[in-house]
Amino acid sequence: MAQGQPQLFSPLTLRSVTLRNRVGMSPMCQYSCQDGFATDWHLVHLGSRAVGGAGLIIVEATAVEPRGRISPGDLGLWDDRHVEPLARITRFIVQQGAVAAIQLGHAGRKASTKRPWEGGGPLQPDDPQGWQTVAPSAVPFAPDYPVPHELTPDEIRGVVRSFGEAARRAKDAGFQIVEIHAAHGYLIHQFLSPVSNRRTDQYGGSFENRIRFLLEIVDEVRRVWPDRLPLFVRISATDWLEKESWDLDQSVELAKVLKDRGVDLIDVSSGGTDPTAAVPAEPGYQVPFAQRIRKEAGIATAAVGLITQPEQAEEILAQGKADLILLGRELLRDPYWPLRAAQRLGAPLPYWPVQYHRGVSRELLGK
């Protein structure tokens, strides 16, 4: 039994937004859309985690243009018609006392793939469901992937505008936080990493040039995203490669720049740019990245990656390794993980759903 209120169940304030606790739901693709529209599946999937006590619900990677989808079943926000189905979801999340966020992304050369339960892997160019992918350079993700189209500077500026337009729609849909997806080998990460970025113009070569695309997106999003609302960026802290690649030192320097551009939190993940990378996945394996970025860049961070136990999450926060815990697969397995964690850590919570009060002690209800 923890003494006093555990850090995991203390509030976190970023700009004008306060999370009721430090447990968030990571964005996880559901591959369950038609033409980018959210469905009843998303309402129940996301809403149940808000009911389950999470302080933050981040909607899955949402494509800013059709060719930015990972699969034909991905969520989208490239059309004003996408707003209302998402607004229905944000209204429910907020009614449960959680904060609604959305991750905006573009898959780049990793787009146009089959859904996982259809075998995954790339859709071939002659497949009627597939499309031409784009990237900073004409370098395929893997040998069985098609060669992507190398974006021209004008096309890059078009993608930047698409991020801003999607952020405007996110505001209209009632989201309180936007996260820019610059991780996992998708388009922005493809610009960051010299593994996938072979350009010789202003978007390639030096560190300053490789981060330019992301900075232009941040500036465009901040232009339309209210100053009172937080902006997150998810990065891969390392490519997990020995050859010249994206690494933690560059991630720290990037975080410093992003802080000065109006970013409030770095969501620290890793990998995804090279399918041959050896990732030493074990409980908390990415936490040291969040810890170093938090300390050296002076910016709030979220820790992710095989965090499953309440005591583990509490230790990360109590030792100042991160400011927020984002759960992925663990919340898929147990939508009520936050409520169970509060019981285990002895944290009284005033936001147990009233419909579930039967059988819950007055002490755990904070009464």
N, C-alpha and C positions, 0 to 999 in steps of 0.2 A: 504494500500500500504506500503510494507516494505521499510525502508530507506536503501539505498545501496544494495549490493548483498546479498540475504539471504544465511545463512549457508547451506541450502538444495541444493543450486546451486553453491557452492564453490567446487573446486577440492579436491580430496583426493589421496595422493601419498603413496603407500606401496611398499617398495623396488623400482624396476624400473618401476612399473606400476602406471599410474595416471588415476583415474576415473574422468570423466568430471563433475560429480555431486555426491551427497550423496544418490541418489535413486537407489536401486537395486531391482532386481526381485528375490524373494525367489525360491528355487528349489521346484517344485510342480509336483508330478508324474502325467503322462498323461495316463498310462496304455494302450498305443497305439502302442506297438512294437510286432514284431514277431521274436523270437529268439534273442532278445536284440538289433535289428537294428533300428536306428533312421529313420524316414520317412518324407514325405512331411509335415505331420501334425506338426512335431517338427520344421521344417524350418519356417513355417508360424507362428506358435504359439510363438516361441522364437524371430524370426525376427521382428515381429510386435511390440514387446515391445522395441526392440532396435530402431526401427523407431520412436516409441512413446516417446523417449527421456531419457529412463533409462540409467544411467551410467554403470551399471553392470547387466549382465544377467547370472544367475546361472542355469545351466541345472539340471534337476531333479535328484533325487537319482538314481545313476547308479551302477548296481551290479558288483562286482569284480569277481564273479563266478556265474554260473547258479543257484545254490541252495541259493544264496544270494538275489534273486529277491523277492519282496513282492508278486507279482503276475506273471503269465506267460506273461503278457503284459508289463513288466518292461524293461527299457533301460539297456543295458549291455556294458561292456568294458573288457570282459574276452578273447576276440579274436581279433587278428590284423585286421580282416575283418570289425570290428565295427568302425575302425578309419575313413575311407573316408566319410561315411554318416554324421559323426559328423564334419569332417573338412569342408564339404560344409556349415554347419550351422555356424561354427566359422568365416568362411570367410565373410559371409553376415553380421554377428553381427559387426565385426570389420569395415567393409565398412561403416556401419552406425555411427561409432564413439564410440560405446560402447565396454566394455571389456567382453570377454567371459570366464566364469568360469564353472566348473563342480563339482558336489558333488558325491564323491565315497562312497559307502556304502554296507552294508550286513545286511539283515533283520533278520538273526538268527532264533529264535523261532517264529517270527512274519511273516515268509515267507510262501510260498505256500498257498496263499489265492485267493479267487475270486476277480475279478475287482469290484469296488464299484457299477457300474450299473448292475452287475450280482448278487447283494445282499451282497457282501463282505463276511467276515468270512472265516474260514479255508477250504481248499480243503481236503477232506477225503483221507486217505492213499490209498484207492482203486480207487480213481479218476485218470484217465489216464493223466490228466494235472498236478497232484500234485507230491510232492516229500518229502523225509525225511528231516525234518528241523534239525538244529543244534543249540547248545547254550552252555554257560559255564557250565550249570547244567541241569539235566534231569527234569526240572520244566516247565510245559506248561504255556503259557501266560494267558489262561483262561480255565475254565472247558471244553469247547467244542473244545479246540485246542488239537492236538495230542502231546504226550510227545516227546520232541526233543532229539536227540542224544547228549550226553555230549562229547564235543570235547576233544581229547587227546592232550597232549603237542605237539606232532608231527603235528597233524592236525591244531593246533593253529598257529604253525610256517608256515604251508602251506597257511593259510588265510592271514597272514602278508605278505607273498611273493606276494599273489594275489593283495593286495593293491598297492604294489610297481610296479608290472607289469601294472596295470591299470593306474597308474600315468604316467608311461613311454608312454603309448598309448595316454593319454590325452595331453601330450606334443607334440606328433606326430600329433595330431588332431588340434593343434593350440590354445589350451586353454592357458590363461595367469594366471589363478588362479585355484588351486585345493582346494576343501573343503572336509574334512573328516567328515563323518556323524557319530557322537557319541551321538546322541540324540534320543528322541521319542521311547524309548524302543526297538531299534534295537540292533544288536549284540554287538557293542562296549558298548553301554549303559547297556546292560545286564551284561557285565563284571563289569562295574562301580558300579552298584547298588547291595547292599546285598539282595534286594528283589528277584533278579533273579540269583545271584551268590552265590552258596552254596559250592564252592570248598574249599578244604583244602590244595591245593598245592601252588606253587608260584604265581598263578593267582587268588587266593581267600583269603578271611579273612580280612587282614589289608587294609587300604587305599592304601598303597604303592603297595600291591599285586594286588588290584582290578584295579588300573590304568596302570598296567604293559602292558597289551595287547594294549591299546591305544598308550602308549609311544613307543612300538616296531613298531607299524604301522607308527607313525610320523617319527621315525628314518628311516624306510625303504623307505617311500615316499620322505623324504628329501634327501636320498642317490641318488635318480634318478631325483628328481625335481630340476631344475636349481636354484642356490642360488639367482639369480636376480629376481626370480618370487615369489610372495606371497603364503603363505599356510594358509588356514583358518581351524578352527575346529568348528563344530556346536555341542553344548551340550544342554542337558536339565538341567537347573540350579537346579531344584528340582523335586522330584517324586510326590510332593503334597500329601504326606502320613505322618501320625503321628507316625507310627511304624518306626523301624530302616530302613533307606532307604538312597537314595542319596539326598543331600540337598545343600543349597546355600553356607554354610561354606566350604564344600568339593569342590564345584565348584570353589570358589575363590582360594583355595590351588592348585587345578588342573591347573587353568589358569596360576598361577605363574610358575609351572613346564613346561607347554607347551611353555610359552614365552622363557624360557631358551633353549628349544629344537628346536627353529626356527619357531614357529608358530607366525603369524603376527596379527591375528584377531580372536576373539571368537564371533561366531554367537550364540546369547543367546536365546534359547527357553526354554521349560519346558514340563514335563509330558511325558506320553506314556508308562511307564513301567508296570502300573497296570490299568486295565480297570475300576476298582471301584473308582479310585481317584477322589475327588471332586475338579475340577479346576474352580476357580472364574473368569471366562473369562469376561472381560470388557475392554473398550478402554485403551490400553497401559498397560495392567496388568503385562506384563513381563519386561517392561522398567526398573523398579527398580533393577532387577537382572543384567541387562547390566550395569547399573550405578555403582553398587557396585563392580562388577568384574573389570570394567575400572579403578575405583579409587584405589582399594586395590591391584590389580595384576599389575597395570601399563601397561596394554595392550589395544589395540584398540578393540572396541566391536561394534557389529551390534545389533540394536533393532528391534524386530519383535512382531507381535501379535496385531491384531485389531487396527492398525494404518491406518486411512482412510482419515484424513483431512490434507491439506498442513500446516495449522497453527499448528496442533498437531505435525507433523513431524519437523517443524522448531523449535518449543519450545524444543523438546528433544535434538536437536543438539546445540541450542544456550545456553542451560543450562548445557552443558557438560555431559549429561547422556549417550551418545553414539557417535560414529564417523560416523555411517552409518545407513540408514533406509532401511530395506528390506520389501517389500510389497508382499503379497501373493494374497489372494482373491480379494483385491482391484484392482490389476493389471489384474486379470481375468475379472473383470467387466468392466474395462476401460484401454485398452492398452496404451492410451495416457494421463494417469494420470500425468506423469511428465510435459508434455507440458501445461496441464490445470493448474497444480500447479504453474508453472512459471508465467502464466498469472495472477493468483490470488494474488501471492506474489509480482508481479511487477518486475520479474527478466528477463532482456533481455537475450535471448539465441541465440548465433550465429549458433547453430546446429539444428534449425528447418529444416526438410527435404525440400530441394529446391522444390520438387514437390508439397509441401503444402504451399508455400509462398503466393499464391493468398489468399487475405483476411486477411493476417496477417500484423499488423502495422509494420512500420520500427523500432519503438521503441522496440517492442518485439523481433525483429530480431537482436537487438543490433547494429543497423545502424543509 
